[in-house]
Amino acid sequence: MRAITAGVLFIALGWFMAPAASAQQTAGISGVAKDSSGGVLPGVTVEAASPALLEKVRSAISDNEGRYTIIDIPPGTYTVTFTLTGFSSFRREGIELSSGFTASVDATMRIGALEESVTVSGAAPLVDTQNVRKQLVASAELLSALPTSSKQIYTLVTLTPGYTGVTDVGGQYAAEAGAFHGKRGTRVLFNGMGVENSSGNSSYQINAATVDEMVLQTSGISAEVNADGPVMNIVPKSGSNTWKVTISGLATNDKLVSDNLTQELKDKGLLSTSKALYKFDIGTAWGGPLSKDKIWIFQSNRYNGSKTQWAGIFYNKIQGSSLPYVDDTSRPAYRKEWTVSPAATRLTMQLSPRSKLNLYADLQRACTCMAETVGGTLPESVNGYNLWPTGGFMGTWSMPVNSKLLLEAGASAFLFHFPAWTPPEVKALTNAANPYGPVSILDNISKFRWNNNGGSTNENDINYTDRFGQRFSATYVTGAHALKFGVTNDYGRNWNNT
């Protein structure tokens, strides 16, 4: 069966008291310029400078009420300078911006020569008074202190009160993010583009080494996102004018895991417990300028996997027989999987002093080589999946035409192909007369199933759920308001045959 759905999710047009974070990832600075008597100052040139800005400086002009707004600036540390003829310049240093945060930075300017300046250091705004949304930010500083494998959406689930359901279990191939105060349907974005497949689960497995910041919005979500629940956005890293290399890794095995299998439990018939047999996560990342101030590259690779034993379930000792199964106590059931992201690459290009293009590609391969044996299903009756091809691809473009007009566009494709993986015990007994292996047997009393899963396990079957998206927006900024018009097209493809 093949189903293709497409649609325009929104056309948003409205006035906002402060600008929404572009593509749910960038930050902003807004405030008022006044003189020493408290009177507002129109026509003040406000410049925000930071190494995080490819063009180094972004500027705005205060309006008749002395207000200004600078939008679409990446997270980083900023210095904001106010200048006006006849007044001493005013400078605020050390303004720390995280994703989606709009800092309020006001200036009080005194009469004097332009070359005179007043500098205020520190005292960075801690509260975003320009937006009504509620959000949690896992900053680059926080994530740099955590293991690389912690840079997943489940980190935000763990940090956020009210979230229940799926959490990080150490390398497991991810599903959706769980429920917030009982409501499911968390929207997951990567660089502002949706990554869930058409069934609502996370398809693209984000390479943790590429993550710079993570943002979770739980309320006050803008019209830019077609969501009726929380929104998570993963902000990827970019290259810079400095070459940097990172190597990381972590691993554990069953020797570092405790076991509560007591003799009392053995006497009651429990012969194995659930425990991690091994987990690992190895990655490298490097980045720098291919052409200084023009083209930057960031690339990373990651290999992670795990094997987890399941309590009280074993392989069938007489696989292929029509007789009731016999526990092979030397072979406990397990879940085994791995993911390889060999070369996630992001290219950032300064096409002109104001025009910026980002290209991203991450072609992955993964294997759920044995899934959970839940509900009394023996290992040979559970399919695994060979995930190939899978990965994420996108391009985004932005251009602040001037201090008032900003243009943005983006396109993405997230592939998720997962043909069935036939368990070796079934595959070994498959032949021309019995192309799908031993007959499946379900015990209606114990509800145990063994020998086979009761359906096709043909590895040539088609099974994929891909997602594609495009967006464009134009933002016009006055001193106190931002008018934003945008259109987003999102569609998925679900193709399955058995």
C-alpha positions in Angstrom: 0.0 0.0 0.0 1.3 3.4 -0.8 -0.1 6.6 0.7 1.1 10.1 -0.1 -0.2 13.1 1.8 0.6 16.7 1.2 -0.6 20.0 2.4 0.1 23.5 3.3 0.2 23.6 7.1 -0.1 27.3 7.6 0.0 30.8 6.2 0.7 33.1 9.1 0.2 36.8 9.0 0.2 38.9 12.1 1.7 41.5 14.4 3.8 40.4 17.3 4.9 42.6 20.2 8.3 41.1 19.8 9.7 38.9 17.0 9.4 35.2 17.2 12.6 33.2 16.9 13.1 32.5 13.3 12.6 28.8 12.5 12.4 28.4 16.3 16.2 28.5 16.7 17.6 32.0 16.5 17.7 34.8 19.1 17.1 38.5 19.2 17.8 41.8 21.0 15.2 44.5 21.6 15.0 47.6 23.8 14.7 51.4 24.1 17.2 54.2 23.7 16.7 57.2 26.0 18.6 60.4 27.0 19.7 61.1 30.5 16.4 62.9 31.3 14.4 59.8 30.3 13.2 61.2 26.9 13.2 58.7 24.0 15.8 59.0 21.2 14.7 58.2 17.7 17.3 57.6 15.0 19.9 55.9 17.2 22.1 53.3 15.4 22.2 50.1 17.3 24.8 47.5 16.4 25.0 44.0 17.8 28.5 42.4 17.3 29.6 38.8 18.0 31.9 36.1 16.6 28.7 34.1 16.2 27.6 36.4 13.4 29.1 35.6 10.1 28.7 39.2 9.0 30.2 40.2 12.4 27.7 43.1 13.0 23.9 43.3 12.7 22.3 46.8 13.0 19.0 48.5 13.5 17.7 52.1 13.9 15.4 53.2 16.8 12.0 54.4 15.8 10.1 57.5 16.9 9.5 55.9 20.3 13.2 55.1 20.7 12.5 51.4 20.3 14.6 49.0 18.2 14.6 45.3 17.4 17.3 43.0 16.0 16.1 39.6 14.9 17.5 36.4 13.5 20.8 36.3 15.3 22.4 33.0 16.3 23.1 32.1 20.0 26.4 33.6 21.4 27.9 36.4 23.3 27.1 39.9 22.0 28.3 43.5 22.4 25.6 46.1 21.7 26.6 49.6 20.8 24.3 52.7 20.6 25.5 55.8 18.6 23.8 59.1 17.8 25.3 62.4 16.7 25.6 64.8 19.6 25.6 62.0 22.2 28.3 59.8 23.7 28.1 56.2 22.5 26.8 53.6 24.9 28.0 50.0 24.9 26.7 46.9 26.6 29.1 43.9 26.8 28.6 40.3 27.7 25.1 39.8 26.5 24.6 36.0 26.5 21.9 34.8 24.0 20.6 31.3 23.9 18.3 29.8 21.2 14.9 31.5 21.0 15.8 34.1 23.7 15.1 37.8 23.1 17.2 40.0 25.4 16.0 43.4 26.5 18.9 45.8 26.2 18.2 49.5 26.9 20.5 52.4 26.7 20.7 55.8 28.5 22.8 58.1 26.4 24.2 61.4 27.6 25.0 64.5 25.6 28.7 64.6 24.5 31.1 63.8 21.7 30.5 60.7 19.7 34.0 59.4 20.4 33.2 59.4 24.1 31.7 56.2 25.3 30.0 54.6 28.3 30.6 50.9 28.7 28.5 48.6 30.9 29.8 45.0 31.4 28.0 42.0 32.7 24.4 42.1 34.0 23.2 40.1 31.0 19.3 39.9 30.9 18.2 36.6 32.4 14.4 36.9 31.7 12.9 37.2 28.2 10.2 39.9 28.7 9.6 40.1 24.9 7.9 36.8 24.4 5.1 34.9 26.0 6.4 31.4 25.3 7.7 29.1 28.0 10.8 27.2 27.1 13.7 25.2 28.5 17.2 25.6 26.9 20.0 23.1 27.1 22.8 25.5 26.2 26.0 24.7 24.5 27.8 25.3 27.8 25.7 22.8 29.6 25.9 20.2 26.9 29.7 20.5 26.6 29.9 19.3 30.3 27.8 16.2 29.5 28.7 13.0 27.6 28.2 13.3 23.9 25.4 10.7 24.0 23.4 13.0 26.3 22.7 15.4 23.4 19.4 13.8 22.4 15.8 14.9 22.8 15.5 12.7 25.8 17.8 15.0 27.7 15.1 17.6 27.5 12.5 15.0 28.6 14.5 14.2 31.7 15.1 17.9 32.5 11.5 19.0 32.1 8.9 18.5 34.9 5.7 17.1 33.6 7.2 14.8 31.0 6.6 11.1 31.3 7.1 8.1 29.0 10.1 7.5 26.8 13.5 8.5 28.3 17.1 7.9 27.3 18.0 4.2 27.9 21.5 4.5 26.5 21.7 4.2 22.8 18.3 2.8 22.0 17.0 3.7 18.5 14.6 6.6 19.4 10.8 6.7 19.2 8.7 9.7 20.0 9.5 11.8 23.0 6.7 10.8 25.4 3.9 12.8 27.0 3.8 16.2 28.6 1.2 16.3 31.4 -0.4 13.4 29.8 -0.6 14.8 26.2 1.4 13.2 23.5 2.3 14.7 20.1 5.6 16.5 20.8 6.9 18.1 17.6 10.6 17.5 17.0 12.6 19.8 14.8 16.1 19.8 13.6 17.3 23.3 12.6 13.7 24.3 12.4 12.6 21.5 10.1 10.3 18.6 11.3 12.0 15.1 11.6 9.1 12.8 12.6 8.0 10.2 10.1 4.5 9.9 8.9 3.6 7.6 11.8 4.7 10.2 14.3 7.9 8.7 15.5 11.4 10.1 15.2 12.8 8.9 12.0 16.1 10.8 11.6 18.4 9.8 14.5 20.2 13.0 15.3 24.0 12.7 15.4 24.8 13.9 18.9 28.2 15.2 17.9 26.5 17.8 15.7 24.3 19.3 18.5 25.1 22.8 19.7 21.9 23.6 21.7 18.5 22.1 22.4 15.3 24.1 23.0 12.0 22.8 24.3 8.9 25.1 24.1 5.9 23.9 26.2 3.6 26.9 25.9 3.1 30.2 24.0 4.2 28.5 20.8 4.1 30.8 17.7 2.2 30.3 14.5 5.4 29.3 12.8 5.0 25.8 14.0 2.0 23.6 13.2 1.9 22.0 16.7 -0.8 21.4 19.3 1.8 20.3 21.9 5.3 20.9 23.0 8.0 21.7 20.4 11.6 20.5 20.6 14.3 22.1 18.3 17.8 20.8 17.9 20.3 23.5 16.9 23.3 22.1 15.0 26.9 23.3 15.1 28.6 25.3 12.4 32.2 25.7 11.5 34.1 28.9 12.4 37.3 30.7 11.5 39.2 28.5 14.0 39.9 24.8 13.4 38.7 22.6 16.2 38.8 18.8 16.7 36.8 16.8 19.3 37.1 13.1 20.1 34.7 11.5 22.6 33.7 8.0 23.7 32.0 6.0 26.4 31.4 2.4 27.0 30.2 -0.1 29.6 29.5 -3.8 29.9 27.7 -6.3 32.1 30.6 -6.3 34.6 29.6 -2.8 35.6 25.9 -3.7 36.1 24.5 -5.1 39.3 22.3 -8.1 39.3 19.4 -8.7 41.7 18.8 -12.4 40.7 18.6 -13.9 44.1 18.2 -17.6 45.0 14.7 -16.8 46.1 13.8 -15.6 42.6 15.4 -18.6 41.0 13.3 -20.9 43.2 10.2 -19.1 41.9 11.3 -19.8 38.3 13.0 -16.6 37.3 16.3 -17.6 35.6 17.5 -14.3 34.2 17.1 -10.6 34.8 17.0 -7.5 32.5 20.4 -5.9 32.3 22.8 -4.1 30.0 25.3 -6.4 28.4 27.1 -3.6 26.7 26.6 0.0 25.5 29.0 2.2 23.6 29.1 5.6 21.9 32.2 6.8 20.0 32.5 9.9 17.9 34.7 12.5 16.4 34.0 16.0 15.2 36.1 18.7 13.4 35.4 22.0 11.8 37.0 25.2 10.5 37.3 27.6 7.6 37.6 26.2 4.1 37.9 29.9 3.0 38.2 32.4 5.9 35.2 34.6 6.3 33.5 32.9 3.4 33.1 29.1 3.7 33.1 27.0 6.8 32.7 23.3 7.4 31.7 21.1 10.3 31.8 17.3 10.1 31.3 14.5 12.6 31.0 10.8 12.7 29.3 8.6 15.4 29.0 4.9 16.1 26.8 3.8 18.9 25.1 0.6 20.0 23.8 -1.5 22.8 22.8 -5.0 23.8 20.3 -5.5 26.6 19.2 -8.8 28.1 15.5 -9.4 28.8 14.3 -11.1 32.0 12.8 -14.5 32.0 12.7 -15.1 28.2 14.9 -17.5 26.3 15.5 -18.9 22.9 13.6 -22.0 21.8 15.9 -25.1 22.2 13.8 -27.1 19.6 13.4 -24.3 17.0 11.5 -25.5 13.9 9.6 -28.2 15.8 5.8 -28.2 16.1 6.2 -29.3 19.7 5.8 -26.9 22.6 8.9 -24.8 23.0 11.7 -25.7 25.4 13.7 -22.9 27.2 17.4 -22.8 26.1 18.6 -21.3 29.4 22.0 -20.8 28.0 20.6 -18.2 25.5 18.6 -15.4 27.2 16.6 -13.1 24.9 18.1 -9.7 24.2 17.7 -6.5 22.2 20.7 -5.5 20.1 21.1 -2.4 17.9 23.6 0.0 16.4 23.7 3.2 14.4 26.5 4.6 12.2 26.6 8.2 11.1 29.9 8.2 9.2 30.1 11.8 7.9 27.4 14.2 9.1 28.5 17.4 7.3 27.4 21.0 7.5 28.6 23.7 5.1 28.0 27.3 5.8 28.6 29.8 3.0 28.6 33.6 3.0 27.2 34.2 -0.4 27.4 38.0 0.1 27.9 40.3 3.0 24.3 39.7 4.1 23.3 36.4 2.4 24.1 33.1 4.2 23.5 29.5 3.0 23.6 26.4 5.1 23.8 22.9 3.6 23.5 19.7 5.8 23.8 16.0 4.9 23.9 13.0 7.2 23.5 9.6 5.5 23.2 6.9 8.2 23.0 3.1 8.5 21.4 1.3 11.5 20.3 -2.1 12.6 17.8 -3.2 15.1 19.3 -6.6 15.0 17.0 -8.0 17.7 13.9 -6.2 19.0 12.2 -6.5 22.4 10.6 -9.9 23.1 7.6 -8.4 24.9 4.2 -10.0 25.7 5.5 -13.5 25.8 7.0 -13.6 22.3 10.1 -15.7 21.9 13.2 -14.2 20.1 12.7 -16.0 16.8 9.2 -14.6 16.6 10.3 -10.9 16.6 11.5 -9.1 13.6 14.5 -6.9 13.5 15.1 -4.1 11.0 17.9 -3.2 8.7 17.6 0.6 8.5 19.0 1.7 5.1 19.0 4.2 3.6 18.1 6.6 6.4 19.3 10.1 7.3 18.7 13.8 7.1 19.3 16.4 4.3 18.5 20.1 4.3 19.4 23.5 3.0 18.5 26.8 4.7 19.1 30.4 3.4 18.7 33.7 5.2 19.3 37.3 4.1 18.8 40.5 6.2 18.2 42.8 3.2 18.5 45.8 5.5 17.9 46.6 9.2 14.1 46.2 8.6 13.6 43.4 6.1 14.6 39.7 6.6 14.1 36.9 4.1 14.4 33.2 5.0 13.9 29.9 3.1 14.6 26.2 3.7 14.0 22.7 2.4 14.5 19.3 4.0 14.3 15.5 3.3 14.4 13.0 6.1 14.6 9.3 4.9 13.5 6.4 7.0 13.7 3.0 5.3 13.4 -0.1 7.6 12.9 -3.4 5.7 12.4 -6.4 8.0 15.4 -8.3 9.4 14.8 -12.1 9.6 16.0 -13.8 12.8 18.9 -16.2 12.0 17.0 -19.1 13.6 14.1 -18.7 11.1 16.4 -17.9 8.2 18.4 -21.1 8.7 15.3 -23.2 8.2 13.9 -21.3 5.3 13.7 -23.2 2.0 11.8 -23.3 -1.3 9.0 -25.3 0.2 8.7 -23.0 3.2 10.0 -19.6 2.0 9.2 -17.8 5.3 10.7 -20.3 7.7 9.0 -22.5 10.3 5.3 -22.2 10.9 4.3 -19.7 13.6 2.7 -21.2 16.8 0.6 -19.3 19.3 -0.4 -20.9 22.6 -3.8 -19.5 23.3 -3.5 -20.3 27.0 -0.1 -18.8 27.8 -0.2 -16.4 24.8 3.3 -17.4 24.0 4.3 -17.3 20.3 7.3 -19.2 19.0 8.9 -20.5 15.8 8.1 -17.5 13.7 6.2 -14.1 13.9 3.2 -15.2 11.9 3.8 -12.8 9.1 6.3 -12.1 6.3 9.9 -11.6 7.2 11.1 -11.1 3.7 14.0 -8.7 3.7 13.2 -7.5 0.2 9.8 -6.1 1.4 9.4 -2.3 1.0 9.0 -0.5 4.3 9.6 3.2 4.6 8.2 6.5 5.9 9.9 9.5 4.5 9.3 13.2 5.3 9.8 16.3 3.2 9.4 20.0 3.9 9.9 23.5 2.5 9.4 26.9 4.1 9.7 30.6 3.3 9.2 33.7 5.3 9.7 37.5 5.1 9.9 39.6 8.3 9.5 43.4 8.4 10.8 45.0 11.6 9.8 48.4 13.0 11.2 49.7 16.2 8.8 47.8 18.4 7.0 45.3 16.2 7.7 42.6 13.6 5.3 41.7 10.8 6.0 38.2 9.6 4.5 36.4 6.6 5.4 32.8 6.0 4.3 29.6 4.2 5.4 26.0 5.1 4.7 22.9 3.0 5.1 19.6 4.8 4.3 16.1 3.5 5.2 12.5 4.1 5.3 9.3 2.2 4.4 5.9 3.7 5.1 2.8 1.5 4.8 -0.7 2.9 4.2 -4.1 1.3 4.4 -7.5 2.8 
